[in-house]
């Protein structure tokens, strides 16, 4: 009923899961990840306890293969389960129980595990693998995962149709304000075109919840500070930081106003025009 990809970034700094299904709120059940530990997807007749158990095994030093073996040994319902795991070093393992509904199967390679059940066919998994392996290794993990998921969807995906999708990516210090590891945590719970909606949300996530790169930072000169102050006043705000907080751009403007993100500056100037 579901297809997913679990992967580690090529630089070994991020882990994530992308998943889609003809199932309500698939993101609530399938994905789990912790930075510097690993990631997994549990699906088919999903055993959601796998998430905490697998991450615990990985955190204790188990490889993806060993963690998977331990999950299956302890689960009498293993024949109905499907699970993919990627460990801290990029080792990957995938299991499709013989009782999973056709078509069901998966593929693994260095740094990724792909799996799906009730699919249009094996070609869905192959399309995802081709998209993953063909994407630039230096591209953001979230973008690579989404591209692989979209390729599976375009190849037929869940043969029952579309309903939900989710994307989870973790990396040390990547969360809001750098205070946790959640780089991306997006869910489309019920939508006629969940992959398109997930892509739209990822664009918003990049703007609002991702820190600016050095290349995106524009130094604030005295002249630019005066421009920003005048803009804030025109918007009815007490100062520019008040406007930033109102618009949720805290991740893209320096607290001391030493710099402003290029995209936010473009928004300021287009709004004030």
Rosetta blueprint (number, residue, H / E / L):
1 X L
2 X E
3 X E
4 X E
5 X E
6 X E
7 X E
8 X E
9 X L
10 X L
11 X L
12 X L
13 X L
14 X E
15 X E
16 X E
17 X E
18 X E
19 X E
20 X E
21 X E
22 X L
23 X L
24 X L
25 X L
26 X H
27 X H
28 X H
29 X H
30 X L
31 X E
32 X E
33 X E
34 X E
35 X L
36 X L
37 X L
38 X E
39 X E
40 X E
41 X E
42 X E
43 X E
44 X E
45 X L
46 X L
47 X L
48 X L
49 X H
50 X H
51 X H
52 X H
53 X H
54 X H
55 X H
56 X H
57 X H
58 X H
59 X H
60 X L
61 X L
62 X L
63 X L
64 X H
65 X H
66 X H
67 X H
68 X H
69 X H
70 X H
71 X H
72 X H
73 X H
74 X L
75 X L
76 X L
77 X L
78 X H
79 X H
80 X H
81 X E
82 X E
83 X E
84 X E
85 X E
86 X E
87 X E
88 X L
89 X L
90 X L
91 X L
92 X E
93 X E
94 X E
95 X E
96 X E
97 X L
98 X L
99 X L
100 X L
101 X L
102 X L
103 X L
104 X L
105 X E
106 X E
107 X E
108 X E
109 X E
110 X L
111 X L
112 X E
113 X E
114 X E
115 X E
116 X E
117 X L
118 X L
119 X E
120 X L
121 X L
122 X H
123 X H
124 X H
125 X H
126 X H
127 X H
128 X H
129 X H
130 X H
131 X H
132 X H
133 X H
134 X H
135 X L
136 X L
137 X L
138 X L
139 X L
140 X L
141 X H
142 X H
143 X H
144 X H
145 X H
146 X H
147 X H
148 X H
149 X H
150 X H
151 X H
152 X H
153 X H
154 X H
155 X L
156 X L
157 X L
158 X E
159 X L
160 X L
161 X L
162 X L
163 X L
164 X E
165 X E
166 X E
167 X E
168 X E
169 X E
170 X E
171 X E
172 X L
173 X L
174 X L
175 X L
176 X H
177 X H
178 X H
179 X L
180 X L
181 X L
182 X E
183 X E
184 X E
185 X E
186 X E
187 X E
188 X E
189 X L
190 X L
191 X L
192 X L
193 X L
194 X H
195 X H
196 X H
197 X H
198 X H
199 X H
200 X H
201 X H
202 X H
203 X H
204 X H
205 X H
206 X H
207 X H
208 X H
209 X L
210 X L
211 X L
212 X L
213 X L
214 X H
215 X H
216 X H
217 X E
218 X E
219 X E
220 X L
221 X L
222 X H
223 X H
224 X H
225 X H
226 X H
227 X H
228 X H
229 X H
230 X H
231 X H
232 X H
233 X H
234 X H
235 X L
236 X L
237 X L
238 X L
239 X L
240 X H
241 X H
242 X H
243 X H
244 X H
245 X H
246 X H
247 X H
248 X L
249 X L
250 X H
251 X H
252 X H
253 X E
254 X L
255 X L
256 X L
257 X L
258 X L
259 X E
260 X E
261 X E
262 X H
263 X H
264 X H
265 X H
266 X H
267 X H
268 X H
269 X H
270 X H
271 X H
272 X H
273 X L
